[in-house]
Amino acid sequence: MPTSFATVEQQATALLPDERARLAEILLESLHNAPVLEIESAWQHEIAQRVARYERGELETFPAEQVFAEAKRITR
C-alpha cells in the first residue's frame, strides 16, 4: 500500500533540523537531476585537504583584520 503524502509530511517534519535539510537536498536533487551528493562529497574532500595542509603549516595565512581591510578597500 503506498504511503500517503500526509504521512510522509508528518514523518519528515518530525526529523531533526539537519535530517530535514538533508532530505530537502535529496528531494531537490531528484527534481533537478543535480549531482548534489557528488558535489557535497567533493567539497568534503576539498575541506579535508585544506585543513590538513593548514595543520601541516603549508598554507599562507593572514590576520582577519588584514583580510577585512583588503575586502573593504577593493569594494569601495
MOPEJO-V731712 format. One record per residue. N is the residue number from 0. RES is the residue in three letters. PHI is phi as a letter, one per 20 degrees, with the letter a starting at -180 (* if undefined). PSI is psi as a letter, one per 30 degrees, with the letter a starting at -180 (* if undefined). Layout:
n->N res->RES phi->PHI psi->PSI
n->N res->RES phi->PHI psi->PSI
//
This chain:
n->0 res->MET phi->* psi->k
n->1 res->PRO phi->f psi->k
n->2 res->THR phi->f psi->k
n->3 res->SER phi->f psi->l
n->4 res->PHE phi->g psi->e
n->5 res->ALA phi->g psi->e
n->6 res->THR phi->f psi->e
n->7 res->VAL phi->f psi->e
n->8 res->GLU phi->f psi->e
n->9 res->GLN phi->f psi->e
n->10 res->GLN phi->f psi->e
n->11 res->ALA phi->f psi->e
n->12 res->THR phi->f psi->f
n->13 res->ALA phi->e psi->f
n->14 res->LEU phi->f psi->l
n->15 res->LEU phi->f psi->l
n->16 res->PRO phi->g psi->e
n->17 res->ASP phi->f psi->e
n->18 res->GLU phi->f psi->e
n->19 res->ARG phi->f psi->e
n->20 res->ALA phi->f psi->e
n->21 res->ARG phi->f psi->e
n->22 res->LEU phi->f psi->e
n->23 res->ALA phi->f psi->e
n->24 res->GLU phi->g psi->e
n->25 res->ILE phi->f psi->e
n->26 res->LEU phi->f psi->e
n->27 res->LEU phi->f psi->e
n->28 res->GLU phi->g psi->e
n->29 res->SER phi->f psi->f
n->30 res->LEU phi->e psi->e
n->31 res->HIS phi->d psi->f
n->32 res->ASN phi->l psi->g
n->33 res->ALA phi->e psi->k
n->34 res->PRO phi->e psi->i
n->35 res->VAL phi->g psi->e
n->36 res->LEU phi->f psi->e
n->37 res->GLU phi->f psi->e
n->38 res->ILE phi->f psi->e
n->39 res->GLU phi->f psi->e
n->40 res->SER phi->f psi->e
n->41 res->ALA phi->f psi->e
n->42 res->TRP phi->f psi->e
n->43 res->GLN phi->f psi->e
n->44 res->HIS phi->f psi->e
n->45 res->GLU phi->f psi->e
n->46 res->ILE phi->f psi->e
n->47 res->ALA phi->f psi->e
n->48 res->GLN phi->f psi->e
n->49 res->ARG phi->f psi->e
n->50 res->VAL phi->f psi->e
n->51 res->ALA phi->f psi->e
n->52 res->ARG phi->f psi->e
n->53 res->TYR phi->f psi->e
n->54 res->GLU phi->f psi->f
n->55 res->ARG phi->e psi->f
n->56 res->GLY phi->m psi->g
n->57 res->GLU phi->e psi->f
n->58 res->LEU phi->d psi->k
n->59 res->GLU phi->f psi->k
n->60 res->THR phi->d psi->l
n->61 res->PHE phi->c psi->k
n->62 res->PRO phi->f psi->k
n->63 res->ALA phi->g psi->e
n->64 res->GLU phi->g psi->e
n->65 res->GLN phi->f psi->e
n->66 res->VAL phi->f psi->e
n->67 res->PHE phi->f psi->e
n->68 res->ALA phi->f psi->e
n->69 res->GLU phi->f psi->e
n->70 res->ALA phi->f psi->e
n->71 res->LYS phi->f psi->e
n->72 res->ARG phi->f psi->e
n->73 res->ILE phi->e psi->f
n->74 res->THR phi->e psi->g
n->75 res->ARG phi->e psi->*
//
